[in-house]
C-alpha cells in the first residue's frame, strides 16, 4: 500500500505542475470542451465529459488498490496516466473544458502537459506489458 501512495504523490505533483503551467500561461490557452484531440465522438454533453473520466479514474484507482501482481516498472506509467487524467478532469470541472497550451505540429490542435503525461504513460505501460513475460511480477501491495 505504501508504494501506491508514493506513486500517487507523483500523480499529484503532475496535477500541480500542469495546473500551475496553465495558470501561468493563461493568455495562450485554448479551451477544448470536446474529447481528446478535439474529437467529440457524438457526445457533446458536458455531463458525459465529466462523468466518463471520473468513472475511469475511479475504476483505475480501485484496480491499483486491488492488484497484487503489478510489475515494479508499471507503477510510474500508472502514475502518469492517473495524474494526467485527473488534471484534465479538474479542468473540465472548473473551466468547462480542458485548457490546452502547446500547438501540435502540422495540425490546428493543441495539447498540454497532462496530455503528454497520459500519452507517455500509455506508451510506457504498453512497452512494459510487452516485456512483462521476461520478468516475474512481484507483490507490492
Phi and psi in radians as a Rosetta constraint file:
Dihedral C 1 N 2 CA 2 C 2 CIRCULARHARMONIC -1.112 0.35
Dihedral N 2 CA 2 C 2 N 3 CIRCULARHARMONIC -0.666 0.35
Dihedral C 2 N 3 CA 3 C 3 CIRCULARHARMONIC -1.080 0.35
Dihedral N 3 CA 3 C 3 N 4 CIRCULARHARMONIC -0.697 0.35
Dihedral C 3 N 4 CA 4 C 4 CIRCULARHARMONIC -1.035 0.35
Dihedral N 4 CA 4 C 4 N 5 CIRCULARHARMONIC -0.792 0.35
Dihedral C 4 N 5 CA 5 C 5 CIRCULARHARMONIC -1.266 0.35
Dihedral N 5 CA 5 C 5 N 6 CIRCULARHARMONIC -0.493 0.35
Dihedral C 5 N 6 CA 6 C 6 CIRCULARHARMONIC -1.146 0.35
Dihedral N 6 CA 6 C 6 N 7 CIRCULARHARMONIC -0.788 0.35
Dihedral C 6 N 7 CA 7 C 7 CIRCULARHARMONIC -1.281 0.35
Dihedral N 7 CA 7 C 7 N 8 CIRCULARHARMONIC -0.490 0.35
Dihedral C 7 N 8 CA 8 C 8 CIRCULARHARMONIC -1.103 0.35
Dihedral N 8 CA 8 C 8 N 9 CIRCULARHARMONIC -0.624 0.35
Dihedral C 8 N 9 CA 9 C 9 CIRCULARHARMONIC -1.042 0.35
Dihedral N 9 CA 9 C 9 N 10 CIRCULARHARMONIC -0.717 0.35
Dihedral C 9 N 10 CA 10 C 10 CIRCULARHARMONIC -1.099 0.35
Dihedral N 10 CA 10 C 10 N 11 CIRCULARHARMONIC -0.705 0.35
Dihedral C 10 N 11 CA 11 C 11 CIRCULARHARMONIC -1.101 0.35
Dihedral N 11 CA 11 C 11 N 12 CIRCULARHARMONIC -0.727 0.35
Dihedral C 11 N 12 CA 12 C 12 CIRCULARHARMONIC -1.148 0.35
Dihedral N 12 CA 12 C 12 N 13 CIRCULARHARMONIC -0.698 0.35
Dihedral C 12 N 13 CA 13 C 13 CIRCULARHARMONIC -1.077 0.35
Dihedral N 13 CA 13 C 13 N 14 CIRCULARHARMONIC -0.688 0.35
Dihedral C 13 N 14 CA 14 C 14 CIRCULARHARMONIC -1.060 0.35
Dihedral N 14 CA 14 C 14 N 15 CIRCULARHARMONIC -0.750 0.35
Dihedral C 14 N 15 CA 15 C 15 CIRCULARHARMONIC -1.085 0.35
Dihedral N 15 CA 15 C 15 N 16 CIRCULARHARMONIC -0.795 0.35
Dihedral C 15 N 16 CA 16 C 16 CIRCULARHARMONIC -1.074 0.35
Dihedral N 16 CA 16 C 16 N 17 CIRCULARHARMONIC -0.800 0.35
Dihedral C 16 N 17 CA 17 C 17 CIRCULARHARMONIC -1.154 0.35
Dihedral N 17 CA 17 C 17 N 18 CIRCULARHARMONIC -0.781 0.35
Dihedral C 17 N 18 CA 18 C 18 CIRCULARHARMONIC -1.089 0.35
Dihedral N 18 CA 18 C 18 N 19 CIRCULARHARMONIC -0.830 0.35
Dihedral C 18 N 19 CA 19 C 19 CIRCULARHARMONIC -1.145 0.35
Dihedral N 19 CA 19 C 19 N 20 CIRCULARHARMONIC -0.642 0.35
Dihedral C 19 N 20 CA 20 C 20 CIRCULARHARMONIC -1.125 0.35
Dihedral N 20 CA 20 C 20 N 21 CIRCULARHARMONIC -0.773 0.35
Dihedral C 20 N 21 CA 21 C 21 CIRCULARHARMONIC -1.047 0.35
Dihedral N 21 CA 21 C 21 N 22 CIRCULARHARMONIC -0.763 0.35
Dihedral C 21 N 22 CA 22 C 22 CIRCULARHARMONIC -1.136 0.35
Dihedral N 22 CA 22 C 22 N 23 CIRCULARHARMONIC -0.640 0.35
Dihedral C 22 N 23 CA 23 C 23 CIRCULARHARMONIC -1.225 0.35
Dihedral N 23 CA 23 C 23 N 24 CIRCULARHARMONIC -0.763 0.35
Dihedral C 23 N 24 CA 24 C 24 CIRCULARHARMONIC -1.140 0.35
Dihedral N 24 CA 24 C 24 N 25 CIRCULARHARMONIC -0.674 0.35
Dihedral C 24 N 25 CA 25 C 25 CIRCULARHARMONIC -1.748 0.35
Dihedral N 25 CA 25 C 25 N 26 CIRCULARHARMONIC 0.513 0.35
Dihedral C 25 N 26 CA 26 C 26 CIRCULARHARMONIC -0.886 0.35
Dihedral N 26 CA 26 C 26 N 27 CIRCULARHARMONIC -0.596 0.35
Dihedral C 26 N 27 CA 27 C 27 CIRCULARHARMONIC -1.316 0.35
Dihedral N 27 CA 27 C 27 N 28 CIRCULARHARMONIC -0.300 0.35
Dihedral C 27 N 28 CA 28 C 28 CIRCULARHARMONIC -1.772 0.35
Dihedral N 28 CA 28 C 28 N 29 CIRCULARHARMONIC 0.287 0.35
Dihedral C 28 N 29 CA 29 C 29 CIRCULARHARMONIC -1.577 0.35
Dihedral N 29 CA 29 C 29 N 30 CIRCULARHARMONIC 2.623 0.35
Dihedral C 29 N 30 CA 30 C 30 CIRCULARHARMONIC -2.066 0.35
Dihedral N 30 CA 30 C 30 N 31 CIRCULARHARMONIC 2.194 0.35
Dihedral C 30 N 31 CA 31 C 31 CIRCULARHARMONIC -1.496 0.35
Dihedral N 31 CA 31 C 31 N 32 CIRCULARHARMONIC 2.096 0.35
Dihedral C 31 N 32 CA 32 C 32 CIRCULARHARMONIC -1.867 0.35
Dihedral N 32 CA 32 C 32 N 33 CIRCULARHARMONIC 1.830 0.35
Dihedral C 32 N 33 CA 33 C 33 CIRCULARHARMONIC -1.578 0.35
Dihedral N 33 CA 33 C 33 N 34 CIRCULARHARMONIC -0.005 0.35
Dihedral C 33 N 34 CA 34 C 34 CIRCULARHARMONIC -1.702 0.35
Dihedral N 34 CA 34 C 34 N 35 CIRCULARHARMONIC -2.843 0.35
Dihedral C 34 N 35 CA 35 C 35 CIRCULARHARMONIC -1.477 0.35
Dihedral N 35 CA 35 C 35 N 36 CIRCULARHARMONIC -2.902 0.35
Dihedral C 35 N 36 CA 36 C 36 CIRCULARHARMONIC -0.994 0.35
Dihedral N 36 CA 36 C 36 N 37 CIRCULARHARMONIC 2.385 0.35
Dihedral C 36 N 37 CA 37 C 37 CIRCULARHARMONIC 0.980 0.35
Dihedral N 37 CA 37 C 37 N 38 CIRCULARHARMONIC 0.515 0.35
Dihedral C 37 N 38 CA 38 C 38 CIRCULARHARMONIC 1.166 0.35
Dihedral N 38 CA 38 C 38 N 39 CIRCULARHARMONIC 0.346 0.35
Dihedral C 38 N 39 CA 39 C 39 CIRCULARHARMONIC -1.431 0.35
Dihedral N 39 CA 39 C 39 N 40 CIRCULARHARMONIC 2.442 0.35
Dihedral C 39 N 40 CA 40 C 40 CIRCULARHARMONIC -1.793 0.35
Dihedral N 40 CA 40 C 40 N 41 CIRCULARHARMONIC -0.382 0.35
Dihedral C 40 N 41 CA 41 C 41 CIRCULARHARMONIC 0.887 0.35
Dihedral N 41 CA 41 C 41 N 42 CIRCULARHARMONIC 0.488 0.35
Dihedral C 41 N 42 CA 42 C 42 CIRCULARHARMONIC 1.326 0.35
Dihedral N 42 CA 42 C 42 N 43 CIRCULARHARMONIC 0.075 0.35
Dihedral C 42 N 43 CA 43 C 43 CIRCULARHARMONIC -1.984 0.35
Dihedral N 43 CA 43 C 43 N 44 CIRCULARHARMONIC 1.491 0.35
Dihedral C 43 N 44 CA 44 C 44 CIRCULARHARMONIC -1.552 0.35
Dihedral N 44 CA 44 C 44 N 45 CIRCULARHARMONIC -0.050 0.35
Dihedral C 44 N 45 CA 45 C 45 CIRCULARHARMONIC -1.202 0.35
Dihedral N 45 CA 45 C 45 N 46 CIRCULARHARMONIC 2.242 0.35
Dihedral C 45 N 46 CA 46 C 46 CIRCULARHARMONIC -1.112 0.35
Dihedral N 46 CA 46 C 46 N 47 CIRCULARHARMONIC -0.512 0.35
Dihedral C 46 N 47 CA 47 C 47 CIRCULARHARMONIC -1.101 0.35
Dihedral N 47 CA 47 C 47 N 48 CIRCULARHARMONIC -0.678 0.35
Dihedral C 47 N 48 CA 48 C 48 CIRCULARHARMONIC -1.076 0.35
Dihedral N 48 CA 48 C 48 N 49 CIRCULARHARMONIC -0.755 0.35
Dihedral C 48 N 49 CA 49 C 49 CIRCULARHARMONIC -1.326 0.35
Dihedral N 49 CA 49 C 49 N 50 CIRCULARHARMONIC -0.127 0.35
Dihedral C 49 N 50 CA 50 C 50 CIRCULARHARMONIC -1.681 0.35
Dihedral N 50 CA 50 C 50 N 51 CIRCULARHARMONIC -0.747 0.35
Dihedral C 50 N 51 CA 51 C 51 CIRCULARHARMONIC -1.335 0.35
Dihedral N 51 CA 51 C 51 N 52 CIRCULARHARMONIC -0.766 0.35
Dihedral C 51 N 52 CA 52 C 52 CIRCULARHARMONIC -1.031 0.35
Dihedral N 52 CA 52 C 52 N 53 CIRCULARHARMONIC -0.895 0.35
Dihedral C 52 N 53 CA 53 C 53 CIRCULARHARMONIC -1.153 0.35
Dihedral N 53 CA 53 C 53 N 54 CIRCULARHARMONIC -0.661 0.35
Dihedral C 53 N 54 CA 54 C 54 CIRCULARHARMONIC -1.094 0.35
Dihedral N 54 CA 54 C 54 N 55 CIRCULARHARMONIC -0.729 0.35
Dihedral C 54 N 55 CA 55 C 55 CIRCULARHARMONIC -1.145 0.35
Dihedral N 55 CA 55 C 55 N 56 CIRCULARHARMONIC -0.745 0.35
Dihedral C 55 N 56 CA 56 C 56 CIRCULARHARMONIC -1.077 0.35
Dihedral N 56 CA 56 C 56 N 57 CIRCULARHARMONIC -0.779 0.35
Dihedral C 56 N 57 CA 57 C 57 CIRCULARHARMONIC -1.105 0.35
Dihedral N 57 CA 57 C 57 N 58 CIRCULARHARMONIC -0.696 0.35
Dihedral C 57 N 58 CA 58 C 58 CIRCULARHARMONIC -1.135 0.35
Dihedral N 58 CA 58 C 58 N 59 CIRCULARHARMONIC -0.790 0.35
Dihedral C 58 N 59 CA 59 C 59 CIRCULARHARMONIC -1.102 0.35
Dihedral N 59 CA 59 C 59 N 60 CIRCULARHARMONIC -0.718 0.35
Dihedral C 59 N 60 CA 60 C 60 CIRCULARHARMONIC -1.095 0.35
Dihedral N 60 CA 60 C 60 N 61 CIRCULARHARMONIC -0.760 0.35
Dihedral C 60 N 61 CA 61 C 61 CIRCULARHARMONIC -1.052 0.35
Dihedral N 61 CA 61 C 61 N 62 CIRCULARHARMONIC -0.806 0.35
Dihedral C 61 N 62 CA 62 C 62 CIRCULARHARMONIC -1.113 0.35
Dihedral N 62 CA 62 C 62 N 63 CIRCULARHARMONIC -0.686 0.35
Dihedral C 62 N 63 CA 63 C 63 CIRCULARHARMONIC -1.068 0.35
Dihedral N 63 CA 63 C 63 N 64 CIRCULARHARMONIC -0.777 0.35
Dihedral C 63 N 64 CA 64 C 64 CIRCULARHARMONIC -1.156 0.35
Dihedral N 64 CA 64 C 64 N 65 CIRCULARHARMONIC -0.635 0.35
Dihedral C 64 N 65 CA 65 C 65 CIRCULARHARMONIC -1.179 0.35
Dihedral N 65 CA 65 C 65 N 66 CIRCULARHARMONIC -0.748 0.35
Dihedral C 65 N 66 CA 66 C 66 CIRCULARHARMONIC -1.410 0.35
Dihedral N 66 CA 66 C 66 N 67 CIRCULARHARMONIC -0.436 0.35
Dihedral C 66 N 67 CA 67 C 67 CIRCULARHARMONIC -1.264 0.35
Dihedral N 67 CA 67 C 67 N 68 CIRCULARHARMONIC 2.318 0.35
Dihedral C 67 N 68 CA 68 C 68 CIRCULARHARMONIC -2.013 0.35
Dihedral N 68 CA 68 C 68 N 69 CIRCULARHARMONIC -0.003 0.35
Dihedral C 68 N 69 CA 69 C 69 CIRCULARHARMONIC -2.016 0.35
Dihedral N 69 CA 69 C 69 N 70 CIRCULARHARMONIC 0.383 0.35
Dihedral C 69 N 70 CA 70 C 70 CIRCULARHARMONIC -1.309 0.35
Dihedral N 70 CA 70 C 70 N 71 CIRCULARHARMONIC 2.370 0.35
Dihedral C 70 N 71 CA 71 C 71 CIRCULARHARMONIC -1.219 0.35
Dihedral N 71 CA 71 C 71 N 72 CIRCULARHARMONIC 2.567 0.35
Dihedral C 71 N 72 CA 72 C 72 CIRCULARHARMONIC -0.993 0.35
Dihedral N 72 CA 72 C 72 N 73 CIRCULARHARMONIC -0.606 0.35
Dihedral C 72 N 73 CA 73 C 73 CIRCULARHARMONIC -1.339 0.35
Dihedral N 73 CA 73 C 73 N 74 CIRCULARHARMONIC -0.208 0.35
Dihedral C 73 N 74 CA 74 C 74 CIRCULARHARMONIC -1.541 0.35
Dihedral N 74 CA 74 C 74 N 75 CIRCULARHARMONIC -0.271 0.35
Dihedral C 74 N 75 CA 75 C 75 CIRCULARHARMONIC -1.056 0.35
Dihedral N 75 CA 75 C 75 N 76 CIRCULARHARMONIC -0.789 0.35
Dihedral C 75 N 76 CA 76 C 76 CIRCULARHARMONIC -1.055 0.35
Dihedral N 76 CA 76 C 76 N 77 CIRCULARHARMONIC -0.635 0.35
Dihedral C 76 N 77 CA 77 C 77 CIRCULARHARMONIC -1.108 0.35
Dihedral N 77 CA 77 C 77 N 78 CIRCULARHARMONIC -0.810 0.35
Dihedral C 77 N 78 CA 78 C 78 CIRCULARHARMONIC -1.079 0.35
Dihedral N 78 CA 78 C 78 N 79 CIRCULARHARMONIC -0.636 0.35
Dihedral C 78 N 79 CA 79 C 79 CIRCULARHARMONIC -1.130 0.35
Dihedral N 79 CA 79 C 79 N 80 CIRCULARHARMONIC -0.758 0.35
Dihedral C 79 N 80 CA 80 C 80 CIRCULARHARMONIC -1.110 0.35
Dihedral N 80 CA 80 C 80 N 81 CIRCULARHARMONIC -0.746 0.35
Dihedral C 80 N 81 CA 81 C 81 CIRCULARHARMONIC -1.132 0.35
Dihedral N 81 CA 81 C 81 N 82 CIRCULARHARMONIC -0.805 0.35
Dihedral C 81 N 82 CA 82 C 82 CIRCULARHARMONIC -1.166 0.35
Dihedral N 82 CA 82 C 82 N 83 CIRCULARHARMONIC -0.755 0.35
Dihedral C 82 N 83 CA 83 C 83 CIRCULARHARMONIC -1.140 0.35
Dihedral N 83 CA 83 C 83 N 84 CIRCULARHARMONIC -0.758 0.35
Dihedral C 83 N 84 CA 84 C 84 CIRCULARHARMONIC -1.127 0.35
Dihedral N 84 CA 84 C 84 N 85 CIRCULARHARMONIC -0.747 0.35
Dihedral C 84 N 85 CA 85 C 85 CIRCULARHARMONIC -1.123 0.35
Dihedral N 85 CA 85 C 85 N 86 CIRCULARHARMONIC -0.737 0.35
Dihedral C 85 N 86 CA 86 C 86 CIRCULARHARMONIC -1.129 0.35
Dihedral N 86 CA 86 C 86 N 87 CIRCULARHARMONIC -0.732 0.35
Dihedral C 86 N 87 CA 87 C 87 CIRCULARHARMONIC -1.120 0.35
Dihedral N 87 CA 87 C 87 N 88 CIRCULARHARMONIC -0.771 0.35
Dihedral C 87 N 88 CA 88 C 88 CIRCULARHARMONIC -1.169 0.35
Dihedral N 88 CA 88 C 88 N 89 CIRCULARHARMONIC -0.627 0.35
Dihedral C 88 N 89 CA 89 C 89 CIRCULARHARMONIC -1.138 0.35
Dihedral N 89 CA 89 C 89 N 90 CIRCULARHARMONIC -0.714 0.35
Dihedral C 89 N 90 CA 90 C 90 CIRCULARHARMONIC -1.063 0.35
Dihedral N 90 CA 90 C 90 N 91 CIRCULARHARMONIC -0.694 0.35
Dihedral C 90 N 91 CA 91 C 91 CIRCULARHARMONIC -1.007 0.35
Dihedral N 91 CA 91 C 91 N 92 CIRCULARHARMONIC -0.772 0.35
Dihedral C 91 N 92 CA 92 C 92 CIRCULARHARMONIC -1.114 0.35
Dihedral N 92 CA 92 C 92 N 93 CIRCULARHARMONIC -0.706 0.35
Dihedral C 92 N 93 CA 93 C 93 CIRCULARHARMONIC -1.193 0.35
Dihedral N 93 CA 93 C 93 N 94 CIRCULARHARMONIC -0.810 0.35
Dihedral C 93 N 94 CA 94 C 94 CIRCULARHARMONIC -1.420 0.35
Dihedral N 94 CA 94 C 94 N 95 CIRCULARHARMONIC -0.757 0.35
Dihedral C 94 N 95 CA 95 C 95 CIRCULARHARMONIC -1.905 0.35
Dihedral N 95 CA 95 C 95 N 96 CIRCULARHARMONIC -0.122 0.35
Dihedral C 95 N 96 CA 96 C 96 CIRCULARHARMONIC 1.481 0.35
Dihedral N 96 CA 96 C 96 N 97 CIRCULARHARMONIC 0.091 0.35
Dihedral C 96 N 97 CA 97 C 97 CIRCULARHARMONIC -3.135 0.35
Dihedral N 97 CA 97 C 97 N 98 CIRCULARHARMONIC 2.916 0.35
Dihedral C 97 N 98 CA 98 C 98 CIRCULARHARMONIC -1.415 0.35
Dihedral N 98 CA 98 C 98 N 99 CIRCULARHARMONIC 2.299 0.35
Dihedral C 98 N 99 CA 99 C 99 CIRCULARHARMONIC -1.512 0.35
Dihedral N 99 CA 99 C 99 N 100 CIRCULARHARMONIC 2.019 0.35
Dihedral C 99 N 100 CA 100 C 100 CIRCULARHARMONIC -1.819 0.35
Dihedral N 100 CA 100 C 100 N 101 CIRCULARHARMONIC 2.541 0.35
Dihedral C 100 N 101 CA 101 C 101 CIRCULARHARMONIC -1.989 0.35
Dihedral N 101 CA 101 C 101 N 102 CIRCULARHARMONIC -1.037 0.35
Dihedral C 101 N 102 CA 102 C 102 CIRCULARHARMONIC -1.673 0.35
Dihedral N 102 CA 102 C 102 N 103 CIRCULARHARMONIC 2.349 0.35
Dihedral C 102 N 103 CA 103 C 103 CIRCULARHARMONIC -1.247 0.35
Dihedral N 103 CA 103 C 103 N 104 CIRCULARHARMONIC 2.566 0.35
Dihedral C 103 N 104 CA 104 C 104 CIRCULARHARMONIC -1.616 0.35
Dihedral N 104 CA 104 C 104 N 105 CIRCULARHARMONIC 2.209 0.35
Dihedral C 104 N 105 CA 105 C 105 CIRCULARHARMONIC -0.900 0.35
Dihedral N 105 CA 105 C 105 N 106 CIRCULARHARMONIC 2.379 0.35
Dihedral C 105 N 106 CA 106 C 106 CIRCULARHARMONIC 1.143 0.35
Dihedral N 106 CA 106 C 106 N 107 CIRCULARHARMONIC 0.353 0.35
Dihedral C 106 N 107 CA 107 C 107 CIRCULARHARMONIC -2.406 0.35
Dihedral N 107 CA 107 C 107 N 108 CIRCULARHARMONIC 3.000 0.35
Dihedral C 107 N 108 CA 108 C 108 CIRCULARHARMONIC -1.751 0.35
Dihedral N 108 CA 108 C 108 N 109 CIRCULARHARMONIC 0.334 0.35
Dihedral C 108 N 109 CA 109 C 109 CIRCULARHARMONIC -1.664 0.35
Dihedral N 109 CA 109 C 109 N 110 CIRCULARHARMONIC 2.716 0.35
Dihedral C 109 N 110 CA 110 C 110 CIRCULARHARMONIC -2.247 0.35
Dihedral N 110 CA 110 C 110 N 111 CIRCULARHARMONIC 2.807 0.35
Dihedral C 110 N 111 CA 111 C 111 CIRCULARHARMONIC -2.530 0.35
Dihedral N 111 CA 111 C 111 N 112 CIRCULARHARMONIC -3.040 0.35
Dihedral C 111 N 112 CA 112 C 112 CIRCULARHARMONIC -2.469 0.35
Dihedral N 112 CA 112 C 112 N 113 CIRCULARHARMONIC -3.136 0.35
Dihedral C 112 N 113 CA 113 C 113 CIRCULARHARMONIC -1.049 0.35
Dihedral N 113 CA 113 C 113 N 114 CIRCULARHARMONIC -0.681 0.35
Dihedral C 113 N 114 CA 114 C 114 CIRCULARHARMONIC -1.086 0.35
Dihedral N 114 CA 114 C 114 N 115 CIRCULARHARMONIC -0.668 0.35
Dihedral C 114 N 115 CA 115 C 115 CIRCULARHARMONIC -1.111 0.35
Dihedral N 115 CA 115 C 115 N 116 CIRCULARHARMONIC -0.735 0.35
Dihedral C 115 N 116 CA 116 C 116 CIRCULARHARMONIC -1.123 0.35
Dihedral N 116 CA 116 C 116 N 117 CIRCULARHARMONIC -0.712 0.35
Dihedral C 116 N 117 CA 117 C 117 CIRCULARHARMONIC -1.094 0.35
Dihedral N 117 CA 117 C 117 N 118 CIRCULARHARMONIC -0.778 0.35
Dihedral C 117 N 118 CA 118 C 118 CIRCULARHARMONIC -1.038 0.35
Dihedral N 118 CA 118 C 118 N 119 CIRCULARHARMONIC -0.853 0.35
Dihedral C 118 N 119 CA 119 C 119 CIRCULARHARMONIC -1.085 0.35
Dihedral N 119 CA 119 C 119 N 120 CIRCULARHARMONIC -0.847 0.35
Dihedral C 119 N 120 CA 120 C 120 CIRCULARHARMONIC -1.123 0.35
Dihedral N 120 CA 120 C 120 N 121 CIRCULARHARMONIC -0.698 0.35
Dihedral C 120 N 121 CA 121 C 121 CIRCULARHARMONIC -1.093 0.35
Dihedral N 121 CA 121 C 121 N 122 CIRCULARHARMONIC -0.731 0.35
Dihedral C 121 N 122 CA 122 C 122 CIRCULARHARMONIC -1.179 0.35
Dihedral N 122 CA 122 C 122 N 123 CIRCULARHARMONIC -0.731 0.35
Dihedral C 122 N 123 CA 123 C 123 CIRCULARHARMONIC -1.100 0.35
Dihedral N 123 CA 123 C 123 N 124 CIRCULARHARMONIC -0.765 0.35
Dihedral C 123 N 124 CA 124 C 124 CIRCULARHARMONIC -1.024 0.35
Dihedral N 124 CA 124 C 124 N 125 CIRCULARHARMONIC -0.793 0.35
Dihedral C 124 N 125 CA 125 C 125 CIRCULARHARMONIC -1.123 0.35
Dihedral N 125 CA 125 C 125 N 126 CIRCULARHARMONIC -0.718 0.35
Dihedral C 125 N 126 CA 126 C 126 CIRCULARHARMONIC -1.120 0.35
Dihedral N 126 CA 126 C 126 N 127 CIRCULARHARMONIC -0.772 0.35
Dihedral C 126 N 127 CA 127 C 127 CIRCULARHARMONIC -1.111 0.35
Dihedral N 127 CA 127 C 127 N 128 CIRCULARHARMONIC -0.736 0.35
Dihedral C 127 N 128 CA 128 C 128 CIRCULARHARMONIC -1.069 0.35
Dihedral N 128 CA 128 C 128 N 129 CIRCULARHARMONIC -0.741 0.35
Dihedral C 128 N 129 CA 129 C 129 CIRCULARHARMONIC -1.175 0.35
Dihedral N 129 CA 129 C 129 N 130 CIRCULARHARMONIC -0.586 0.35
Dihedral C 129 N 130 CA 130 C 130 CIRCULARHARMONIC -1.128 0.35
Dihedral N 130 CA 130 C 130 N 131 CIRCULARHARMONIC -0.666 0.35
Dihedral C 130 N 131 CA 131 C 131 CIRCULARHARMONIC -1.641 0.35
Dihedral N 131 CA 131 C 131 N 132 CIRCULARHARMONIC 0.046 0.35
Dihedral C 131 N 132 CA 132 C 132 CIRCULARHARMONIC -1.077 0.35
Dihedral N 132 CA 132 C 132 N 133 CIRCULARHARMONIC -0.522 0.35
Dihedral C 132 N 133 CA 133 C 133 CIRCULARHARMONIC -1.182 0.35
Dihedral N 133 CA 133 C 133 N 134 CIRCULARHARMONIC -0.314 0.35
Dihedral C 133 N 134 CA 134 C 134 CIRCULARHARMONIC -1.563 0.35
Dihedral N 134 CA 134 C 134 N 135 CIRCULARHARMONIC -0.162 0.35
Dihedral C 134 N 135 CA 135 C 135 CIRCULARHARMONIC -2.224 0.35
Dihedral N 135 CA 135 C 135 N 136 CIRCULARHARMONIC 2.597 0.35
Dihedral C 135 N 136 CA 136 C 136 CIRCULARHARMONIC -1.525 0.35
Dihedral N 136 CA 136 C 136 N 137 CIRCULARHARMONIC 2.217 0.35
Dihedral C 136 N 137 CA 137 C 137 CIRCULARHARMONIC -1.149 0.35
Dihedral N 137 CA 137 C 137 N 138 CIRCULARHARMONIC 2.531 0.35
Dihedral C 137 N 138 CA 138 C 138 CIRCULARHARMONIC -2.010 0.35
Dihedral N 138 CA 138 C 138 N 139 CIRCULARHARMONIC 2.676 0.35
Dihedral C 138 N 139 CA 139 C 139 CIRCULARHARMONIC -1.416 0.35
Dihedral N 139 CA 139 C 139 N 140 CIRCULARHARMONIC 2.227 0.35
Dihedral C 139 N 140 CA 140 C 140 CIRCULARHARMONIC -2.049 0.35
Dihedral N 140 CA 140 C 140 N 141 CIRCULARHARMONIC -0.208 0.35
